[in-house]
Amino acid sequence: MGTAIEKARRYRELVERAQRERQRVELWQRVSRLATMLLARSLRGAARGGGTAAPEGEDELFTEACRLIQEMFGFPNVSLFKLDESAEELILVAGLPFYSLCAHHLLPFFGEAHIAYVPERALLGIGSVGRLLEHYARRPQLQERLTEQVAEALARAARPRGVIVLLKARQLCMEMRGAKKPGWVMTSAARGCFRDSAWREEFFRRLTER
């Protein structure tokens, strides 16, 4: 009986391994097709004289290719520590540097992230906050979308009472082209209790005390 169970377990592991390998091959094939399309469009754009922004549809292809590559390596490791009861304390991780790439113009934007949450039943490992930020920043992005994605990922991972994310960044697509003016762009996203003005005020008060 034990031998039959062991054989069934091994067979199931082999099937699961084969499925994962097939999925990796399919992902690589999709990335390869997207990369070929992206190169072809870039060459056509160069032949037409180029431009300051990515040709129509190119930014979406580039973003999708990077998303698929990240999907192959999986979601970043998130450490959670169980709480016996709900907490009322705001936990702030401030001044996290990040670097990303504008999906429209393929120029960098970079700055600092300030992220806070109020735990419900679990505490996030401090390093997990930075890993989630980097996971979504390391792809062609829009700052507004990056802000929302980090807030949503933290809300899903820890199920806190609330999350707020504030990004402050320099956009080189604004400084090197177009207006050609330096400046900071600030975006924010709130979930749960941080939609309440009292919690937002506490968040900004903590930031000013740094």
Sequence and secondary structure as in RCSB ss.txt:
>XXXX:A:sequence
MGTAIEKARRYRELVERAQRERQRVELWQRVSRLATMLLARSLRGAARGGGTAAPEGEDELFTEACRLIQEMFGF
PNVSLFKLDESAEELILVAGLPFYSLCAHHLLPFFGEAHIAYVPERALLGIGSVGRLLEHYARRPQLQERLTEQV
AEALARAARPRGVIVLLKARQLCMEMRGAKKPGWVMTSAARGCFRDSAWREEFFRRLTER
>XXXX:A:secstr
 HHHHHHHHHHHHHHHHHHHHHHHHHHHHHHHHHHHHHHHHHHHHHHTT  SS  TTHHHHHHHHHHHHHHHH S
    EEE SS     EEEEEEEEEEEETTT  EEEEEEEEEEE SSEEE HHHHHHHHHHHHSSEE HHHHHHHH
HHHHHHHH  SEEEEEEEEEEHHHHSSTT    EEEEEEEEEGGGSHHHHHHHHHHHHT 
